[in-house]
Amino acid sequence: MKTRLSFPLSILCSALLSTGLTACSSQGSSTPQAAGSALTTEQLARQIAQQRIIVDTHIDVPYRLHKDWEDVSQATDRGEFDYPRARAGGLNAPFMSIYIPASYERTGGGYQLANQLIDGMEALVGRAPARFAMAYNTDDVLQQFGSEKISLALGMENGTPIGGDLANLRHFYQRGIRYITLAHSESNHISDSSYDLRRRWQGLSPFGKELVVAMNNIGMMIDISHVSDDAFYQVVSLSKVPVIASHSSLRSYTPGFERNMDDDMLRALAKNGGVVQINFGSSFVTAMANQYGALRKAAAKRANVADDDAFEIAFRKKNPYPFATLDTVLDHIDHVVKLIGIDYVGIGSDYDGVGDSLPVGLKDVASYPNLIQGLLERGYSENDIDKILSGNLLRVWREVEAYAATQKVNTNTAAQ
């Protein structure tokens, strides 16, 4: 039986009030303003961004810095994330992606790379303790909210570092990993990948099924982004708690793209109590952008040249990339809400992970007010927006924590 806990806005409001902010009323969320004044929608959006918890469940800063280090506690010329832009956009609780390329399943070394990337995030906090803090649970996020610190939670993208040993799961939990994307662009020892036509396991491997149970018991969220449809349905059947899609969008806008979720999967996700965190990448939200890479590869093949960076630059010059827009991303949120309700959608931007493919209006972590403004203009209430920005994800995370706590109590009781 699934544990279903609510994560009411009153909890968020209590956290806000404990920090001295008054962004909530007894009826829910309302934004303070001077008597007799009227805010424009843009001003209100910026105010909401600064006064709410914003959880983005997928930002690829760790691997970006591993490849080419720079100090993101200061303004940077590269990438989509740094502290000044995050503060400007209101981002205060990102999940940093501990990304392990699929090739590490074949070559080995994923365990070492994962630890190195976690080391990098801990070092970032050590270098700039006034600007960043680790967040290991929902209480950390709530307690650190209202300070000038950005809470850094960790999610592992690709379960390759687990290596078939549940002791490694416990190791990475102790190091702060709070969700695992079971596979990435190729199938691994845990799960088939949506990108991999070789369906070795027809869903989850035997170890993958064991891992789902172990993740439930230890208190780690299961991320079904990247996995095959069969693996998704097996996960939601096995899991005793809600799951997440940390950075996925909707297949109804990208027909045939298994990496995204179709409507039946969304309904199953809602029945499970989980949440889909919408990916901002243009190729995830529009069919034209989704097909662009295939068109480029076909053009390179016709020209009998390598599809490398030089060719991509030349191809883009002749065939401009069809960037999505803010409205396209909002359409995905609307679709989820209309199909299964407001309680099952959030943000998983994939900043620093999708290259030069981000929509007009959502180019970096300073852009969340644009998203909020768009939601306001489409008639979403502030309570609804709170759920999209963080409330839905925090509810799932809290339920996962609570289930693990009951398992620990049951284990201790049985041992007595």
C-alpha positions as CSV (number, residue, x, y, z in Angstrom):
1,M,0.0,0.0,0.0
2,K,1.4,3.4,-1.0
3,T,2.1,6.0,1.7
4,R,0.3,9.2,0.7
5,L,1.1,12.3,2.7
6,S,0.0,15.8,1.8
7,F,2.4,18.6,1.7
8,P,0.1,21.5,2.3
9,L,1.0,25.1,1.6
10,S,0.6,25.7,5.3
11,I,4.0,23.9,5.8
12,L,5.6,26.2,3.3
13,C,3.9,29.2,4.9
14,S,5.2,28.1,8.3
15,A,8.7,28.0,6.9
16,L,8.2,31.4,5.3
17,L,7.0,32.9,8.5
18,S,9.8,31.4,10.5
19,T,12.3,33.3,8.3
20,G,10.5,36.6,8.9
21,L,8.9,36.7,5.4
22,T,5.1,37.1,5.1
23,A,4.4,35.7,1.7
24,C,1.5,33.5,3.0
25,S,-1.8,34.3,4.5
26,S,-4.0,31.9,6.5
27,Q,-5.9,31.1,3.3
28,G,-2.8,30.2,1.4
29,S,-0.4,32.3,-0.6
30,S,-0.7,36.0,-1.2
31,T,1.9,38.6,-2.0
32,P,2.4,41.6,0.2
33,Q,2.4,45.0,-1.4
34,A,2.1,48.6,-0.3
35,A,-1.4,49.7,0.5
36,G,-3.1,51.3,-2.5
37,S,-0.4,50.1,-4.9
38,A,-1.0,47.8,-7.8
39,L,1.7,45.6,-9.3
40,T,2.0,44.8,-12.9
41,T,2.0,41.1,-13.8
42,E,5.7,41.3,-14.5
43,Q,6.4,42.9,-11.1
44,L,4.2,40.4,-9.3
45,A,6.0,37.5,-11.1
46,R,9.4,38.8,-9.9
47,Q,8.1,39.3,-6.4
48,I,6.8,35.7,-6.3
49,A,10.1,34.4,-7.6
50,Q,11.9,36.1,-4.7
51,Q,9.5,35.0,-2.0
52,R,8.9,31.3,-2.8
53,I,10.9,28.1,-2.8
54,I,11.9,27.2,-6.4
55,V,13.0,23.6,-6.9
56,D,14.5,22.8,-10.3
57,T,15.2,19.0,-10.3
58,H,17.8,18.9,-13.0
59,I,20.7,21.3,-13.5
60,D,24.0,19.9,-15.0
61,V,26.5,22.1,-13.2
62,P,28.6,19.3,-11.7
63,Y,29.6,17.8,-15.1
64,R,30.0,21.3,-16.7
65,L,32.5,22.2,-14.0
66,H,34.2,18.8,-14.2
67,K,35.0,19.4,-17.9
68,D,35.9,23.1,-17.5
69,W,36.0,24.5,-14.0
70,E,34.9,28.0,-13.3
71,D,33.7,29.8,-10.1
72,V,29.9,29.7,-10.3
73,S,29.7,31.6,-7.0
74,Q,30.5,34.6,-9.2
75,A,29.1,35.7,-12.5
76,T,30.3,33.5,-15.4
77,D,30.4,34.1,-19.1
78,R,29.6,30.4,-19.9
79,G,26.7,28.2,-19.0
80,E,23.2,28.8,-17.7
81,F,23.9,28.8,-13.9
82,D,25.8,30.9,-11.6
83,Y,25.0,32.4,-8.2
84,P,24.1,36.0,-9.3
85,R,21.8,34.7,-12.0
86,A,20.2,32.1,-9.7
87,R,19.5,34.8,-7.1
88,A,18.1,37.1,-9.8
89,G,15.7,34.4,-10.9
90,G,14.8,33.3,-7.4
91,L,16.2,29.8,-7.7
92,N,17.0,28.6,-4.2
93,A,16.8,24.8,-4.3
94,P,18.2,23.2,-7.4
95,F,19.0,19.5,-7.7
96,M,22.6,19.3,-9.1
97,S,22.9,16.4,-11.5
98,I,25.6,13.9,-10.9
99,Y,25.7,12.9,-14.5
100,I,27.5,9.7,-15.6
101,P,27.8,9.3,-19.4
102,A,26.4,6.0,-20.6
103,S,29.8,4.9,-21.9
104,Y,30.9,4.3,-18.2
105,E,28.7,1.2,-18.1
106,R,31.1,-0.4,-20.6
107,T,34.4,1.1,-19.6
108,G,34.0,1.3,-15.8
109,G,34.9,4.3,-13.7
110,G,31.4,5.5,-13.0
111,Y,31.7,5.1,-9.3
112,Q,34.8,7.2,-9.2
113,L,33.4,9.9,-11.4
114,A,30.2,10.1,-9.3
115,N,32.3,10.6,-6.2
116,Q,34.4,13.3,-7.9
117,L,31.3,15.2,-9.0
118,I,29.9,15.1,-5.5
119,D,33.3,16.2,-4.2
120,G,33.0,19.2,-6.5
121,M,29.7,20.3,-5.1
122,E,30.9,19.9,-1.5
123,A,34.0,22.0,-2.5
124,L,31.7,24.7,-4.0
125,V,29.9,24.9,-0.6
126,G,33.3,25.0,1.1
127,R,34.6,27.8,-1.0
128,A,31.4,29.9,-0.8
129,P,29.6,28.9,2.5
130,A,27.7,32.2,2.5
131,R,26.2,31.5,-0.9
132,F,25.7,27.7,-1.0
133,A,24.6,25.0,1.4
134,M,24.0,21.3,0.9
135,A,20.4,20.1,1.2
136,Y,20.0,16.5,2.3
137,N,16.3,16.5,3.1
138,T,13.2,18.6,2.9
139,D,13.9,20.1,6.3
140,D,17.2,21.5,5.0
141,V,15.4,23.2,2.1
142,L,12.8,24.7,4.4
143,Q,15.3,25.8,7.0
144,Q,17.7,27.4,4.6
145,F,14.9,29.2,2.7
146,G,14.9,32.9,3.4
147,S,18.7,33.1,3.7
148,E,20.9,34.2,0.9
149,K,22.2,30.6,0.5
150,I,21.2,28.4,-2.4
151,S,20.4,24.9,-1.2
152,L,22.1,22.3,-3.3
153,A,20.4,18.9,-3.5
154,L,21.9,16.1,-5.5
155,G,20.4,13.7,-8.0
156,M,22.4,11.0,-9.9
157,E,21.7,10.8,-13.6
158,N,22.3,7.2,-14.6
159,G,22.5,4.4,-12.0
160,T,25.7,2.9,-13.5
161,P,27.8,3.8,-10.4
162,I,25.7,1.5,-8.3
163,G,27.3,-1.4,-10.1
164,G,25.0,-4.2,-9.0
165,D,25.8,-3.7,-5.3
166,L,23.3,-2.2,-2.9
167,A,26.2,-1.2,-0.6
168,N,27.0,1.4,-3.2
169,L,23.4,2.7,-3.0
170,R,23.9,3.2,0.7
171,H,27.2,4.9,0.0
172,F,25.7,7.4,-2.4
173,Y,22.8,8.0,-0.1
174,Q,25.2,8.9,2.7
175,R,27.0,11.2,0.2
176,G,23.7,13.1,-0.4
177,I,22.2,11.6,-3.5
178,R,18.4,11.9,-3.2
179,Y,17.3,10.6,-6.5
180,I,18.7,8.3,-9.2
181,T,17.8,8.3,-12.9
182,L,17.9,4.6,-13.4
183,A,19.5,4.7,-16.9
184,H,20.6,7.3,-19.4
185,S,21.1,7.1,-23.2
186,E,21.9,3.4,-23.3
187,S,20.5,0.5,-21.3
188,N,22.5,-0.5,-18.3
189,H,22.5,-3.2,-15.6
190,I,19.4,-1.6,-14.0
191,S,17.0,-0.7,-16.8
192,D,16.4,-0.3,-20.5
193,S,16.8,3.2,-21.9
194,S,14.2,4.9,-24.0
195,Y,17.0,5.7,-26.5
196,D,18.3,2.2,-26.8
197,L,16.5,-0.1,-29.3
198,R,18.2,-3.1,-27.8
199,R,15.6,-3.9,-25.1
200,R,17.8,-6.3,-23.1
201,W,15.6,-6.5,-20.1
202,Q,12.2,-5.7,-21.5
203,G,12.0,-3.0,-18.8
204,L,13.9,-3.5,-15.5
205,S,16.6,-6.0,-14.9
206,P,16.2,-8.4,-11.9
207,F,18.7,-6.2,-10.1
208,G,16.7,-3.1,-11.2
209,K,13.6,-4.5,-9.5
210,E,15.6,-5.1,-6.4
211,L,16.9,-1.6,-6.6
212,V,13.5,0.0,-6.7
213,V,12.6,-1.7,-3.4
214,A,15.9,-0.7,-1.9
215,M,15.5,2.9,-2.9
216,N,12.1,3.0,-1.4
217,N,13.4,1.6,1.8
218,I,16.4,3.9,2.1
219,G,14.5,7.1,1.2
220,M,15.8,7.8,-2.3
221,M,13.4,9.1,-5.0
222,I,13.2,7.0,-8.2
223,D,13.6,9.0,-11.4
224,I,12.0,7.5,-14.5
225,S,13.3,10.1,-17.0
226,H,15.3,8.3,-19.7
227,V,13.9,4.8,-19.1
228,S,11.8,2.8,-21.6
229,D,8.0,2.7,-21.3
230,D,8.1,-0.9,-20.1
231,A,10.6,0.1,-17.3
232,F,8.4,3.0,-16.3
233,Y,5.3,0.8,-15.8
234,Q,7.3,-1.7,-13.9
235,V,8.7,1.0,-11.6
236,V,5.3,2.5,-10.8
237,S,3.9,-1.0,-10.2
238,L,6.7,-1.9,-7.8
239,S,7.3,1.4,-6.0
240,K,5.5,1.9,-2.7
241,V,5.9,5.7,-2.9
242,P,5.6,8.3,-5.6
243,V,8.2,8.6,-8.3
244,I,9.5,11.5,-10.3
245,A,10.4,12.3,-13.9
246,S,13.1,14.7,-13.1
247,H,13.5,16.3,-16.6
248,S,10.9,15.0,-19.1
249,S,8.3,16.7,-21.2
250,L,5.3,15.4,-23.2
251,R,5.1,13.0,-26.1
252,S,1.9,14.5,-27.4
253,Y,4.0,17.5,-28.6
254,T,6.9,15.2,-29.9
255,P,5.2,12.2,-31.4
256,G,7.4,9.1,-31.4
257,F,9.9,10.5,-28.9
258,E,9.9,7.8,-26.2
259,R,12.1,9.9,-24.0
260,N,9.0,12.0,-23.2
261,M,5.9,10.8,-21.4
262,D,2.6,10.0,-23.2
263,D,-0.8,10.6,-21.7
264,D,-1.3,7.1,-20.4
265,M,2.0,7.4,-18.6
266,L,0.9,10.7,-17.1
267,R,-2.3,9.0,-15.8
268,A,-0.3,6.2,-14.3
269,L,2.1,8.8,-12.7
270,A,-0.8,10.6,-11.1
271,K,-2.2,7.3,-9.7
272,N,1.2,6.7,-8.2
273,G,1.2,10.2,-6.8
274,G,4.4,11.3,-8.6
275,V,5.3,14.4,-10.5
276,V,6.6,15.2,-14.0
277,Q,9.2,18.0,-14.0
278,I,9.0,19.7,-17.4
279,N,12.3,19.8,-19.4
280,F,12.8,23.2,-21.1
281,G,15.0,22.0,-24.0
282,S,13.5,22.9,-27.3
283,S,13.9,19.3,-28.6
284,F,11.8,18.1,-25.7
285,V,8.9,20.5,-26.2
286,T,8.5,21.0,-30.0
287,A,8.4,18.4,-32.8
288,M,10.4,20.7,-35.2
289,A,13.3,21.0,-32.8
290,N,13.1,17.4,-31.9
291,Q,13.6,16.4,-35.5
292,Y,16.4,18.9,-36.1
293,G,19.2,16.7,-35.1
294,A,18.1,13.9,-37.4
295,L,17.8,16.4,-40.3
296,R,21.4,17.6,-39.6
297,K,22.7,14.0,-39.5
298,A,21.0,13.2,-42.8
299,A,22.5,16.3,-44.4
300,A,26.0,15.3,-43.2
301,K,25.5,11.8,-44.6
302,R,24.4,13.1,-47.9
303,A,27.4,15.4,-48.0
304,N,29.6,12.4,-46.9
305,V,31.2,14.5,-44.1
306,A,31.4,14.0,-40.3
307,D,28.5,15.4,-38.3
308,D,30.9,17.3,-36.0
309,D,30.9,20.7,-34.4
310,A,32.1,22.5,-37.6
311,F,29.4,20.9,-39.7
312,E,26.7,21.8,-37.1
313,I,27.8,25.4,-37.1
314,A,27.6,25.5,-40.9
315,F,24.3,23.7,-40.9
316,R,22.8,26.0,-38.4
317,K,23.9,29.0,-40.4
318,K,21.9,27.7,-43.4
319,N,19.1,26.2,-41.4
320,P,18.5,28.2,-38.2
321,Y,17.6,26.1,-35.2
322,P,13.8,26.2,-34.5
323,F,14.0,27.4,-30.9
324,A,10.9,26.8,-28.8
325,T,9.4,29.7,-26.8
326,L,8.2,30.2,-23.3
327,D,4.7,29.7,-24.4
328,T,5.6,26.2,-25.7
329,V,6.8,25.2,-22.2
330,L,3.7,26.6,-20.7
331,D,1.6,24.5,-23.1
332,H,3.3,21.4,-21.6
333,I,2.4,22.5,-18.1
334,D,-1.2,23.3,-19.2
335,H,-1.5,19.8,-20.8
336,V,-0.5,18.1,-17.5
337,V,-2.8,20.2,-15.4
338,K,-5.8,19.7,-17.7
339,L,-5.2,15.9,-18.0
340,I,-4.3,14.9,-14.4
341,G,-4.4,18.0,-12.3
342,I,-2.2,20.7,-10.7
343,D,-0.6,18.4,-8.2
344,Y,1.6,16.4,-10.6
345,V,3.8,18.9,-12.5
346,G,7.0,20.9,-11.7
347,I,10.2,22.2,-13.2
348,G,13.2,20.2,-14.4
349,S,14.8,22.6,-16.8
350,D,18.0,20.7,-17.8
351,Y,20.0,23.9,-17.7
352,D,23.6,23.3,-18.6
353,G,22.6,20.0,-20.1
354,V,20.9,20.7,-23.4
355,G,23.4,22.9,-25.1
356,D,22.2,25.8,-27.3
357,S,18.6,24.6,-27.4
358,L,16.8,26.6,-24.7
359,P,13.6,28.4,-25.5
360,V,13.3,32.1,-26.1
361,G,12.5,33.6,-22.7
362,L,14.0,30.7,-20.7
363,K,17.7,31.0,-21.5
364,D,19.2,30.7,-18.0
365,V,18.4,30.5,-14.3
366,A,17.5,34.2,-14.2
367,S,14.4,33.3,-16.3
368,Y,12.0,31.8,-13.7
369,P,10.1,35.1,-13.3
370,N,9.3,34.8,-17.1
371,L,7.8,31.4,-16.4
372,I,5.8,32.7,-13.4
373,Q,4.5,35.7,-15.4
374,G,3.4,33.3,-18.2
375,L,1.5,31.2,-15.6
376,L,-0.1,34.3,-14.1
377,E,-1.2,35.4,-17.5
378,R,-2.7,32.0,-18.2
379,G,-4.9,32.3,-15.1
380,Y,-2.9,30.2,-12.6
381,S,-3.4,31.2,-8.9
382,E,-0.4,31.9,-6.7
383,N,-1.3,28.7,-4.8
384,D,-1.1,26.8,-8.1
385,I,2.2,28.4,-8.9
386,D,3.6,27.5,-5.5
387,K,2.8,23.8,-6.3
388,I,4.5,24.0,-9.7
389,L,7.6,25.8,-8.3
390,S,8.2,23.4,-5.5
391,G,5.2,22.2,-3.6
392,N,4.6,19.1,-5.7
393,L,8.2,18.0,-5.7
394,L,8.5,18.6,-2.0
395,R,5.4,16.6,-1.3
396,V,6.9,13.6,-3.2
397,W,10.2,14.0,-1.4
398,R,8.5,14.2,2.0
399,E,6.5,11.0,1.2
400,V,9.7,9.2,0.2
401,E,11.4,10.3,3.5
402,A,8.4,9.3,5.5
403,Y,8.1,5.8,4.0
404,A,11.8,5.1,4.7
405,A,11.3,6.2,8.3
406,T,8.6,3.7,8.7
407,Q,10.8,1.0,7.2
408,K,13.5,1.9,9.6
409,V,11.1,1.7,12.6
410,N,9.8,-1.7,11.4
411,T,13.3,-3.0,11.0
412,N,14.3,-1.8,14.5
413,T,11.2,-3.3,16.0
414,A,11.7,-6.6,14.4
415,A,15.3,-6.7,15.7
416,Q,14.2,-6.3,19.3
